[in-house]
Amino acid sequence: MRTIWGTSLDVISSSYGNNYQTYCLKEVEKYILSEDVKIEANKLFLTNKGKLIADKIASDLFKTEN
């Protein structure tokens, strides 16, 4: 998400599976609502506001095995 190209949801799904894509969308939803992240052309992008908390957003997308 930190690049101008964003993060493709299709690449997330094909590389890590649909379950992880679903997890990412669930975790990033609060940032979409607060306008820190946006989805365009099936890609996640940080907004200018979101760039200020990029590390927090990224850490929320880490999934640990139980």
Secondary structure, 3 states (H helix, E strand, C coil): CCCCCCEEHHHHHHHHCHHHHHHHHHHHHHHHHCCCEEEECCEEEECHHHHCCHHHHHHHCCCCCC
